[in-house]
Amino acid sequence: MSQPMMEITELEKNTTKSITEQSEYELKNLLTEYMVQANSPHNDGWTQEYYKAEAEKLEKQLKLLNE
C-alpha cells in the first residue's frame, strides 16, 4: 500500500512549482496582457493609461519578487 503513496509524492515533487515561481509566472503573463492592452489602438486613451499604470505596478512587484 505504501508504494503508490510514494509514487504520488514523487510525482507531486516533479510537477509542482514553488509559490514564488508560480507567482512570477502569473505576474509575467498579466504584465504581457496589460502591455498589449496599453498599446492597443482599439482602446481609448483612458483605458490605455489605466493599463500602463497597472503594468508599471506589476513591474515593481516583479522586481521585488526577484530581489
ChimeraX attribute file (.defattr): number of C-alpha atoms within 10 A of each C-alpha:
attribute: neighborCount
match mode: 1-to-1
recipient: residues
	/A:1	5
	/A:2	6
	/A:3	8
	/A:4	9
	/A:5	10
	/A:6	11
	/A:7	11
	/A:8	11
	/A:9	11
	/A:10	11
	/A:11	11
	/A:12	11
	/A:13	11
	/A:14	9
	/A:15	8
	/A:16	10
	/A:17	11
	/A:18	10
	/A:19	9
	/A:20	11
	/A:21	12
	/A:22	12
	/A:23	14
	/A:24	17
	/A:25	13
	/A:26	12
	/A:27	17
	/A:28	16
	/A:29	12
	/A:30	15
	/A:31	21
	/A:32	13
	/A:33	13
	/A:34	21
	/A:35	18
	/A:36	15
	/A:37	19
	/A:38	23
	/A:39	15
	/A:40	13
	/A:41	10
	/A:42	10
	/A:43	13
	/A:44	10
	/A:45	12
	/A:46	10
	/A:47	15
	/A:48	20
	/A:49	15
	/A:50	13
	/A:51	20
	/A:52	19
	/A:53	15
	/A:54	16
	/A:55	23
	/A:56	14
	/A:57	12
	/A:58	17
	/A:59	15
	/A:60	10
	/A:61	13
	/A:62	17
	/A:63	10
	/A:64	9
	/A:65	12
	/A:66	8
	/A:67	5
